[in-house]
Amino acid sequence: MIDASHPSTADASDLSAFPITRKWPARHPDRIQLYSLTTPNGVKASIMLEETGLPYEPHLVRFDADDQLSPEFLSLNPNNKIPAILDPNGPEGKPLALFESGAILVYLADKSGKLLPAGPAARYETLQWLMFQMGGVGPMFGQLGFFHKFAGKDYEDKRPRDRYVAEARRLLRVLDGRLTGRQWIMGDDYTIADIATFPWVRNLVGFYEARDLVGFGDFPEVARVLEHFVARPAVARGLTIPARD
Ligand SMILES: N[C@@H](CCC(=O)N[C@@H](CS)C(=O)NCC(=O)O)C(=O)O
C-alpha cells in the first residue's frame, strides 16, 4: 500500500503516488518520465536523454492550456516551469522527481556516466560553465526575448531592451573567448555545459530574431560551435521532443 503523502516510499515502476501521472499517465512506468515542451530550457532535457540513450517517455506540457499551472504539474514542480522529470528508478531504487534543467542535466549525467567528466577538477569546471548558463545566459537572453520579441517590444522606453542587449553581448564575448582554441566549452569533451548553453544561443538568433541586434557576427567561435551542436543527430532529435500535436 502506497502512502500518497510520501511518494518516496513508492516502489520503482509504481508511479501512482505521484499526482502528475494522473494528468500524464505513464505508458511505460519503468522509464524516466519527461514533462516538457520544446523551449530552450525544455530541450536541454530531451537532448540529454537522446545523447545518453537512457529510456524515457516524453509528455507534452502545453503552455496554451496552462498545463504548467495545473495542480498535477505543480505537485512535481511548485515553480510551474518545464522541464521536469520523474525517474522510477532513482537513488536507492526509489522514484526521484526533479525540476530545474541544470539539476536534471547533472542527475542524468551521473546516472548514465556520460557527458560530465569524472575527474574532480574537470567536473567542477563543467559545473562552473553550467552555472554560467543557468545564472547568466538563460535569464539574460530570456529578458532580451521579452523586450525584443514579446510583450516588451512595444515599450517606448528602449533602455530595458538595451540593457539586456549589452548583457547578452557581454556574455557572448565571454563564451567566445572560452571557445577560442577549443572544440567545445570543455575542450575536446562535449558535456552538459554545451547542452545547457547552445539551445539558448540557437534561440537568441533563431526564434528571438536577435542576430543583428546583438551583432552575432562579432562572435565567430560561438557561431562555429553552434553549427556543430545542431549538426549532432541526438540534438536534432531532442529539439523536436516532446512532439507538439
Ligand atoms: N531555471 C529553470 C527555468 C525554466 C523555465 O524558465 N521554463 C520556462 C520555459 S523555457 C517555463 O516553463 N515557463 C512557463 C511559465 O513560466 O509559466 C530551468 O532551467 O529549468
The ligand as an ORCA input file, in Angstrom:
! r2SCAN-3c Opt
* xyz 0 1
  N      15.587     27.746    -14.249
  C      14.562     26.953    -14.886
  C      13.847     27.788    -15.905
  C      12.792     27.009    -16.630
  C      11.915     27.920    -17.472
  O      12.037     29.161    -17.453
  N      10.997     27.318    -18.216
  C      10.039     28.080    -18.990
  C      10.119     27.660    -20.457
  S      11.706     27.938    -21.167
  C       8.656     27.808    -18.473
  O       8.351     26.700    -18.089
  N       7.755     28.824    -18.447
  C       6.390     28.617    -18.061
  C       5.882     29.632    -17.088
  O       6.686     30.464    -16.631
  O       4.703     29.591    -16.780
  C      15.218     25.741    -15.556
  O      16.323     25.900    -16.085
  O      14.631     24.645    -15.561
*
